[in-house]
Amino acid sequence: MVIIVKRRGHKEKFDERKIYASCYAACLSSHLDRKYTERVCEAVTKHIKSWIKNKKIISSSRIFKMVEKTLRKHDRDAAFMYKTHRDIS
């Protein structure tokens, strides 16, 4: 089980659905096709899961950066939307 240390210091279990959901929202905000969005988000989620699988604890900031980097490989606009959404939330 991977533990995520959130920005305010509390900890929670890693939930891949959160990665998928935030990626999906960013892609839709970039007006990408839904089927393409699903493929991208599945790829991003799979990459993040494999990247953290041997870690016991990791910060949400590191995951955020890795999601942004991975998403940028698929679509720069979606990566921008992903990054700026966090800045305002």
N, CA, C and O of each residue as an XYZ file, in Angstrom:
356
protein
N       0.842     -1.184      0.000
C       0.000      0.000      0.000
C       0.887      1.247      0.000
O       1.822      1.355      0.794
N       0.588      2.167     -0.882
C       1.327      3.417     -0.994
C       0.568      4.498     -0.231
O      -0.644      4.650     -0.383
N       1.299      5.241      0.589
C       0.729      6.346      1.356
C       1.141      7.659      0.699
O       2.306      7.864      0.360
N       0.176      8.528      0.530
C       0.406      9.846     -0.064
C       0.404     10.891      1.041
O      -0.509     10.935      1.865
N       1.437     11.734      1.053
C       1.488     12.860      1.981
C       0.960     14.068      1.211
O       1.564     14.510      0.233
N      -0.162     14.589      1.664
C      -0.827     15.687      0.986
C      -0.142     17.022      1.305
O       0.714     17.101      2.186
N      -0.536     18.060      0.575
C       0.098     19.376      0.739
C       0.012     19.920      2.152
O       0.928     20.610      2.599
N      -1.051     19.630      2.855
C      -1.212     20.164      4.214
C      -0.675     19.225      5.284
O      -0.845     19.474      6.478
N      -0.018     18.133      4.850
C       0.652     17.249      5.788
C      -0.081     15.988      6.178
O       0.531     15.077      6.737
N      -1.365     15.903      5.906
C      -2.079     14.673      6.264
C      -1.760     13.573      5.247
O      -1.258     13.838      4.155
N      -2.061     12.351      5.632
C      -1.730     11.207      4.790
C      -3.001     10.452      4.412
O      -3.979     10.420      5.159
N      -2.950      9.846      3.228
C      -4.055      9.000      2.795
C      -3.533      7.941      1.835
O      -2.433      8.055      1.294
N      -4.336      6.918      1.638
C      -3.995      5.838      0.730
C      -4.045      6.331     -0.709
O      -4.893      7.150     -1.064
N      -3.134      5.828     -1.535
C      -3.143      6.163     -2.955
C      -4.430      5.655     -3.596
O      -4.838      4.513     -3.384
N      -5.058      6.518     -4.379
C      -6.289      6.165     -5.081
C      -6.116      6.533     -6.545
O      -6.138      7.712     -6.899
N      -5.945      5.542     -7.386
C      -5.704      5.786     -8.808
C      -6.873      6.502     -9.478
O      -6.692      7.162    -10.501
N      -8.069      6.375     -8.907
C      -9.232      7.050     -9.483
C      -9.071      8.567     -9.452
O      -9.602      9.265    -10.316
N      -8.344      9.077     -8.468
C      -8.120     10.527     -8.386
C      -7.216     11.001     -9.522
O      -7.420     12.080    -10.080
N      -6.219     10.188     -9.856
C      -5.334     10.527    -10.975
C      -6.163     10.571    -12.258
O      -6.097     11.532    -13.025
N      -6.935      9.521    -12.474
C      -7.751      9.421    -13.679
C      -8.730     10.601    -13.763
O      -8.862     11.227    -14.814
N      -9.407     10.896    -12.662
C     -10.417     11.960    -12.662
C      -9.816     13.334    -12.945
O     -10.388     14.116    -13.704
N      -8.678     13.629    -12.346
C      -8.064     14.944    -12.577
C      -7.534     15.052    -14.001
O      -7.622     16.110    -14.624
N      -6.986     13.958    -14.511
C      -6.521     13.921    -15.897
C      -7.709     14.102    -16.852
O      -7.628     14.855    -17.822
N      -8.796     13.411    -16.564
C      -9.993     13.474    -17.394
C     -10.554     14.898    -17.440
O     -10.921     15.397    -18.504
N     -10.613     15.533    -16.290
C     -11.124     16.911    -16.228
C     -10.242     17.856    -17.041
O     -10.747     18.728    -17.747
N      -8.937     17.682    -16.940
C      -8.005     18.535    -17.691
C      -8.175     18.329    -19.198
O      -8.172     19.291    -19.965
N      -8.321     17.081    -19.611
C      -8.490     16.791    -21.039
C      -9.795     17.361    -21.580
O      -9.830     17.930    -22.671
N     -10.860     17.204    -20.812
C     -12.143     17.751    -21.265
C     -12.103     19.277    -21.313
O     -12.716     19.890    -22.187
N     -11.388     19.883    -20.382
C     -11.240     21.342    -20.391
C     -10.469     21.808    -21.616
O     -10.600     22.953    -22.047
N      -9.667     20.913    -22.170
C      -8.893     21.222    -23.380
C      -9.651     20.853    -24.642
O      -9.107     20.924    -25.744
N     -10.910     20.457    -24.481
C     -11.806     20.121    -25.591
C     -11.308     18.944    -26.417
O     -11.444     18.929    -27.640
N     -10.725     17.954    -25.733
C     -10.308     16.741    -26.428
C     -11.498     15.798    -26.570
O     -12.430     15.835    -25.767
N     -11.458     14.976    -27.573
C     -12.473     13.961    -27.806
C     -12.541     13.003    -26.614
O     -11.509     12.662    -26.037
N     -13.729     12.574    -26.249
C     -13.902     11.712    -25.061
C     -13.151     10.389    -25.181
O     -12.529      9.946    -24.216
N     -13.200      9.763    -26.333
C     -12.497      8.482    -26.489
C     -10.985      8.674    -26.364
O     -10.299      7.875    -25.726
N     -10.482      9.725    -26.970
C      -9.056     10.022    -26.857
C      -8.712     10.351    -25.401
O      -7.683      9.914    -24.886
N      -9.565     11.112    -24.756
C      -9.370     11.464    -23.349
C      -9.277     10.206    -22.493
O      -8.402     10.103    -21.633
N     -10.157      9.266    -22.721
C     -10.130      8.015    -21.949
C      -8.826      7.260    -22.157
O      -8.244      6.748    -21.201
N      -8.365      7.188    -23.401
C      -7.102      6.485    -23.692
C      -5.925      7.184    -23.017
O      -5.059      6.531    -22.434
N      -5.897      8.500    -23.097
C      -4.814      9.269    -22.477
C      -4.821      9.063    -20.968
O      -3.775      8.804    -20.372
N      -5.982      9.176    -20.351
C      -6.066      9.059    -18.892
C      -5.730      7.653    -18.413
O      -5.123      7.485    -17.355
N      -6.116      6.656    -19.172
C      -5.727      5.287    -18.833
C      -4.212      5.123    -18.906
O      -3.612      4.491    -18.037
N      -3.594      5.690    -19.939
C      -2.139      5.599    -20.096
C      -1.423      6.337    -18.968
O      -0.450      5.828    -18.412
N      -1.894      7.519    -18.632
C      -1.282      8.310    -17.566
C      -1.415      7.573    -16.230
O      -0.447      7.474    -15.476
N      -2.590      7.066    -15.944
C      -2.829      6.353    -14.688
C      -1.948      5.108    -14.600
O      -1.361      4.832    -13.553
N      -1.859      4.370    -15.681
C      -1.028      3.167    -15.715
C       0.438      3.519    -15.460
O       1.128      2.827    -14.711
N       0.904      4.592    -16.086
C       2.289      5.025    -15.906
C       2.560      5.413    -14.447
O       3.588      5.033    -13.885
N       1.661      6.150    -13.848
C       1.840      6.582    -12.461
C       1.820      5.382    -11.520
O       2.629      5.308    -10.596
N       0.906      4.447    -11.746
C       0.837      3.252    -10.906
C       2.142      2.457    -10.975
O       2.628      1.980     -9.949
N       2.706      2.312    -12.159
C       3.960      1.563    -12.276
C       5.122      2.339    -11.666
O       6.063      1.745    -11.140
N       5.057      3.653    -11.737
C       6.120      4.499    -11.192
C       6.156      4.446     -9.664
O       7.236      4.502     -9.076
N       5.010      4.340     -9.020
C       4.979      4.360     -7.549
C       4.883      2.982     -6.907
O       4.880      2.879     -5.680
N       4.804      1.923     -7.705
C       4.482      0.608     -7.147
C       5.460      0.120     -6.078
O       5.052     -0.636     -5.197
N       6.714      0.513     -6.117
C       7.691      0.062     -5.123
C       7.933      1.083     -4.015
O       8.822      0.905     -3.182
N       7.152      2.135     -4.010
C       7.314      3.167     -2.982
C       6.321      2.913     -1.845
O       5.221      2.408     -2.070
N       6.715      3.262     -0.651
C       5.822      3.111      0.499
C       5.116      4.426      0.815
O       3.951      4.443      1.213
N       5.848      5.532      0.629
C       5.297      6.850      0.937
C       5.837      7.835     -0.097
O       7.001      7.765     -0.489
N       4.974      8.750     -0.531
C       5.367      9.726     -1.551
C       4.496     10.968     -1.385
O       3.356     10.879     -0.927
N       5.030     12.106     -1.753
C       4.260     13.348     -1.620
C       3.328     13.529     -2.817
O       3.616     13.087     -3.929
N       2.227     14.177     -2.559
C       1.280     14.459     -3.638
C       1.909     15.401     -4.667
O       1.542     15.368     -5.842
N       2.839     16.227     -4.240
C       3.518     17.143     -5.167
C       4.354     16.383     -6.194
O       4.390     16.760     -7.366
N       5.020     15.322     -5.763
C       5.814     14.520     -6.705
C       4.900     13.814     -7.696
O       5.208     13.729     -8.885
N       3.789     13.316     -7.206
C       2.832     12.662     -8.102
C       2.281     13.684     -9.087
O       2.155     13.402    -10.279
N       1.954     14.868     -8.587
C       1.435     15.937     -9.437
C       2.400     16.240    -10.582
O       1.990     16.333    -11.739
N       3.668     16.391    -10.257
C       4.671     16.703    -11.283
C       4.790     15.580    -12.306
O       4.928     15.834    -13.503
N       4.735     14.337    -11.833
C       4.845     13.207    -12.746
C       3.613     13.091    -13.636
O       3.737     12.763    -14.815
N       2.436     13.353    -13.097
C       1.224     13.326    -13.916
C       1.310     14.415    -14.986
O       1.005     14.172    -16.154
N       1.724     15.602    -14.584
C       1.840     16.703    -15.555
C       2.828     16.348    -16.664
O       2.544     16.561    -17.842
N       3.971     15.817    -16.293
C       5.008     15.443    -17.262
C       4.495     14.369    -18.223
O       4.714     14.449    -19.431
N       3.819     13.374    -17.678
C       3.287     12.285    -18.504
C       2.166     12.791    -19.403
O       2.102     12.425    -20.577
N       1.298     13.613    -18.876
C       0.193     14.166    -19.651
C       0.705     15.060    -20.779
O       0.128     15.087    -21.866
N       1.775     15.783    -20.521
C       2.359     16.680    -21.532
C       2.806     15.900    -22.774
O       2.768     16.429    -23.885
N       3.229     14.648    -22.588
C       3.648     13.811    -23.724
C       2.480     13.517    -24.655
O       2.681     13.275    -25.845
N       1.280     13.537    -24.130
C       0.084     13.253    -24.924
C      -0.562     14.517    -25.460
O      -0.990     14.564    -26.613
N      -0.633     15.544    -24.618
C      -1.288     16.785    -25.044
C      -0.835     17.944    -24.157
O      -1.068     17.946    -22.948
N      -0.193     18.918    -24.770
C       0.341     20.067    -24.017
C      -0.763     20.918    -23.396
O      -0.618     21.399    -22.272
N      -1.848     21.101    -24.113
C      -2.943     21.919    -23.583
C      -3.571     21.268    -22.350
O      -3.881     21.949    -21.373
N      -3.755     19.953    -22.402
C      -4.325     19.242    -21.256
C      -3.380     19.332    -20.061
O      -3.825     19.496    -18.925
N      -2.076     19.225    -20.316
C      -1.093     19.342    -19.232
C      -1.151     20.739    -18.616
O      -1.041     20.889    -17.399
N      -1.321     21.752    -19.453
C      -1.445     23.120    -18.958
C      -2.696     23.264    -18.090
O      -2.652     23.877    -17.023
N      -3.802     22.700    -18.553
C      -5.044     22.776    -17.777
C      -4.891     22.034    -16.451
O      -5.387     22.491    -15.421
N      -4.215     20.904    -16.473
C      -3.982     20.138    -15.249
C      -3.170     20.973    -14.244
O      -3.496     21.033    -13.059
N      -2.130     21.599    -14.738
C      -1.251     22.384    -13.873
C      -1.963     23.613    -13.315
O      -1.855     23.892    -12.121
N      -2.676     24.339    -14.141
C      -3.304     25.573    -13.679
C      -4.507     25.313    -12.794
O      -4.839     26.150    -11.953
N      -5.161     24.190    -12.956
C      -6.289     23.859    -12.070
C      -5.821     23.776    -10.636
O      -6.513     24.246     -9.733
N      -4.661     23.187    -10.408
C      -4.136     23.062     -9.043
C      -3.790     24.429     -8.472
O      -3.979     24.681     -7.282
N      -3.288     25.299     -9.320
C      -2.879     26.624     -8.845
C      -4.062     27.420     -8.290
O      -3.874     28.277     -7.426
N      -5.274     27.148     -8.773
C      -6.428     27.921     -8.309
C      -7.265     27.179     -7.279
O      -8.196     27.747     -6.708
N      -6.935     25.902     -7.036
C      -7.758     25.163     -6.071
C      -7.118     25.121     -4.702
O      -7.681     24.539     -3.775
